[in-house]
Amino acid sequence: MTKRAIIVVDFQNEYLPTGKLPLAGLEQALTNAARLIDTARTGGDKLFHIRHEFAQPDAQVFVPGSDGVEIIPAVAPAEGEPVVLKHSPNAFRGTNLQQQLEEQGVEELVIIGAMSHMCVEGTSRAASDLGYAVTVVQDACATMDLEFQDTKVPAAQVHATAMAALAFAYATIASTEAYLAG
């Protein structure tokens, strides 16, 4: 067994085209994520699945008990793979993720999922701050268009900005092909 874990962040139905927050590039991200998950399972890496729900009873998205909070079947956990429930962008905040990683002797994290600019970035930064070696597989992540004041930011630019920020000081950024070849 390796000291590496794949953290699969929030690949949930809410992000599908039929969900309330459809993401750009989700289909390709899921295809790449499924390859990484299969490789982890056969290679002995640990897998941790993260699932988001809002704790507020008046939440409009990620409502507990709704179909939107279910993990997308293409990347669903296998029997025995832990699923960590979170209520904030950072998968470490208010969860037992760090404790589970420590119990498994994990030192290196590979992070994939949704959304690049929010939960992937928040979890990656926290992981780095906690001392983990972090790799983000950028093409196994997806995000959405954003707007700030009067500026519309296309998803590709949102994603690139998030990856550039992480690459500056928090994580190694890799493609699926480069990661699998390494």
C-alpha positions in Angstrom: 0.0 0.0 0.0 1.2 3.5 -0.8 1.1 6.5 1.4 -0.9 8.3 -1.2 -4.7 9.0 -1.3 -6.9 10.2 -4.0 -9.4 12.8 -2.7 -12.5 12.8 -4.9 -14.2 16.2 -4.1 -18.0 16.7 -4.6 -18.6 15.0 -7.9 -22.3 15.1 -7.2 -25.5 15.2 -9.3 -26.1 18.9 -8.6 -23.3 19.6 -11.1 -24.8 17.5 -14.0 -26.6 19.3 -16.8 -29.8 18.2 -15.1 -28.7 19.7 -11.7 -29.0 23.2 -10.3 -25.3 24.1 -10.9 -24.2 22.5 -14.2 -20.5 22.7 -14.8 -18.5 23.3 -17.9 -16.2 20.4 -18.8 -17.8 18.0 -16.4 -18.1 15.1 -18.8 -14.3 15.1 -19.6 -13.5 15.7 -15.9 -15.6 12.6 -15.0 -13.9 10.5 -17.6 -10.5 11.4 -16.4 -11.6 11.0 -12.7 -12.9 7.5 -13.4 -9.5 6.5 -15.0 -7.7 7.9 -11.9 -10.0 6.1 -9.5 -9.6 2.8 -11.4 -5.8 3.2 -11.3 -5.8 4.0 -7.6 -7.9 0.9 -6.9 -5.6 -1.4 -8.8 -2.4 0.3 -7.6 -3.2 0.3 -3.9 -3.7 4.0 -3.4 -6.4 4.9 -0.9 -9.6 6.7 -2.0 -11.6 9.2 -0.1 -14.9 10.5 -1.5 -16.1 13.9 -0.3 -19.8 14.8 -0.5 -21.2 18.3 0.2 -24.5 19.2 1.8 -25.6 22.5 3.2 -26.6 22.4 6.8 -29.1 25.3 6.4 -32.7 24.1 6.1 -33.4 26.8 3.5 -30.5 25.8 1.2 -31.3 26.1 -2.5 -28.6 23.6 -3.6 -27.0 20.5 -2.0 -30.1 20.0 0.0 -29.8 17.0 2.4 -31.8 14.1 1.2 -32.1 15.4 -2.4 -30.9 13.7 -5.6 -28.5 16.6 -6.0 -26.3 15.5 -3.1 -25.8 12.0 -4.4 -22.4 11.1 -5.9 -22.4 10.7 -9.7 -22.4 7.0 -10.4 -19.4 7.1 -12.8 -17.2 8.0 -9.9 -19.1 6.5 -7.0 -17.3 4.9 -4.1 -16.7 1.2 -4.0 -17.7 -0.8 -1.0 -15.4 0.1 1.9 -14.2 3.4 0.5 -14.9 6.2 3.0 -17.3 9.0 2.2 -16.7 12.2 4.1 -19.7 14.6 4.5 -18.8 18.3 4.6 -20.7 21.5 5.0 -18.0 24.0 3.8 -15.7 24.3 0.8 -12.7 22.9 2.7 -13.1 19.2 3.1 -11.0 19.3 6.3 -13.1 21.9 8.1 -15.5 20.2 10.6 -14.8 16.7 9.3 -12.7 13.8 10.4 -10.8 13.7 7.0 -7.4 14.5 8.5 -7.9 11.9 11.3 -8.8 9.2 8.7 -5.7 10.2 6.6 -3.4 10.0 9.6 -4.8 6.6 10.6 -4.0 5.3 7.1 -0.5 6.8 7.1 -1.2 9.1 4.1 1.4 11.7 3.3 0.5 12.6 -0.3 -2.8 13.7 -1.7 -4.1 13.7 -5.2 -7.1 16.0 -5.5 -9.8 15.8 -8.2 -13.3 17.1 -8.4 -15.6 20.0 -8.4 -15.5 23.0 -8.4 -12.0 24.0 -9.3 -12.2 27.5 -7.9 -14.1 26.5 -4.7 -14.0 23.1 -3.0 -11.0 21.8 -4.9 -9.0 24.9 -4.2 -10.1 25.2 -0.6 -9.3 21.6 0.1 -5.9 21.8 -1.7 -4.9 24.8 0.2 -5.9 23.3 3.6 -4.1 20.0 2.7 -0.9 21.9 1.9 -1.2 23.9 5.1 -1.5 20.7 7.0 1.8 19.4 5.5 0.6 17.0 2.8 2.3 16.9 -0.5 -0.6 17.9 -2.9 -1.1 17.2 -6.6 -4.2 18.5 -8.3 -5.1 16.7 -11.6 -6.4 19.7 -13.4 -8.3 17.9 -16.2 -10.2 15.8 -13.6 -11.7 18.9 -12.2 -14.5 21.1 -13.5 -16.0 24.5 -12.7 -18.5 27.1 -14.0 -18.7 30.6 -15.4 -18.5 33.3 -12.7 -19.4 36.9 -12.5 -17.8 39.6 -10.4 -19.3 43.1 -10.5 -19.7 43.7 -14.2 -17.1 41.2 -15.4 -18.2 37.8 -16.7 -15.5 35.2 -16.3 -15.7 32.1 -18.6 -15.2 28.7 -16.8 -11.9 28.1 -18.7 -10.5 31.2 -17.2 -11.9 30.5 -13.7 -10.3 27.1 -13.9 -6.9 28.4 -15.2 -6.8 31.1 -12.5 -7.5 28.5 -9.7 -4.9 26.1 -11.0 -2.3 29.0 -11.4 -2.9 30.1 -7.8 -2.5 26.6 -6.5 0.6 26.0 -8.6 2.2 29.1 -7.2 2.6 27.8 -3.6 0.1 25.0 -2.7 0.2 22.1 -5.2 1.8 20.4 -8.2 -0.6 20.7 -11.1 -0.7 17.7 -13.6 -2.8 16.4 -16.4 -4.4 13.0 -16.2 -1.9 11.7 -18.8 1.1 13.1 -17.0 0.0 11.8 -13.7 -0.7 8.3 -14.9 2.6 8.3 -16.8 4.5 9.4 -13.7 
